[in-house]
Amino acid sequence: MGVNSEDIRKAVGTIAKLTLIVVIAASVLAVTYEVTERPANNELAPVFSQVMPGAVQFKPVVGEGNEIVYYEAYNEGGKLIGYTFVAEKEGFKGPIEIAGGVDLNYKVTAIMVIKQTETPGLGAKIATPEFQGQFSGVSVEELNLSPEGNIDAVTGATISSKAVIDAIREKVTEIETG
């Protein structure tokens, strides 16, 4: 019994198919590992630590298209203590980017305006501790301008104030509904 060229062709074809399957499986596994295990952006980790006190590790939660939707925040013992996020909304002069944290009851722990181009002396006051401090302990239902909600707008900057509130409310609702 000799080996003919037909048998060799079949064996090479089978080996090629198996190799292709292994390469595809390894690629999918590598991408999955990268997406699920990558740490929070080095720029965001210090900000997230401020908006989620007690958190030392931030694991991304990925949505459609491998886009990071928010981060799970863990304490030193590895216990989930809340969620952190980056949200963006158009303000009066341009986009406003906010980092925030929510506890396991979906109440805001803190927020921080990390990027804005609002009018100096008016809308730019959204980045002050006085404005940002109003959000601590606030639930989604309370995330409205007063008198309907718990947040006082910056005088002369209602559009900027509302943009911050809307961005946070939308992101917290997205986290809550999973």
PyMOL commands that set and color helices and strands:
alter all, ss='L'
color gray80, all
select helices_A, chain A and resi 5-37+44-51+64-66+123-127+129-135+140-142+158-177
alter helices_A, ss='H'
color red, helices_A
select strands_A, chain A and resi 57-62+68-74+80-90+95-103+108-115
alter strands_A, ss='S'
color yellow, strands_A
deselect
rebuild
show_as cartoon
